[in-house]
């Protein structure tokens, strides 16, 4: 169900999915990636690497910290599965060109996350 949901989200943004890998890891593992590849010395829940060579094509790796997912789920009163899905679609949205560095961009990103999460919830009923 999750796989179909992600494929549908990507297709609805007029992109073709070629390869998308989710790597679930610890806080410490993701911190090392953040330090080594992005020169950031902070914990994060997700890091996305775009490996695509063609426009409108998705080839990427999305690293997700399970430690952050569990903590954020408790903080924001979601289930771990709900938070994991939010972070999965967040990473996919980065591959689709969405950003989250400015307030306006973050607002748009969150709206797209909410849109796709609502579709997933609808499919689960």
C-alpha positions, 0 to 999 in steps of 0.5 A: 500500500505504501509503495503504491501511494508513493508511486501515485504521488510521484506520478501525480507530480508528472515525474517517472519513478525509476528507483527510490531507496529508503534506508532506515538508520539510527540518529548517529548514522544519519548524523555522520551522513549529515556531517560528511556530505552536507557539512551540518553537525545536527541531528535530522530525521531525513536526508535525501540524495537525488541521483537522477540524471534525467529531468522529471525522473526519480532516482534517489536515496532517502535516509531516515532516522528511526530514532527521530521518527519515534521521538517526533511521533511522541512529541507531535502525538502521531503514531510511529507509522504516521510519522514515518509516512510523513517523512517518506513523502517529505523525502520524495517531495524533495526529489520532486523539487520541493524545498523547505529552507524558507518559510514560504517553501516550508508552508508549501512543502507541509501542504503537499505532505498533508495532501498526500497523507490525506490520500493515504488515509483515505486509501487505508479506509 
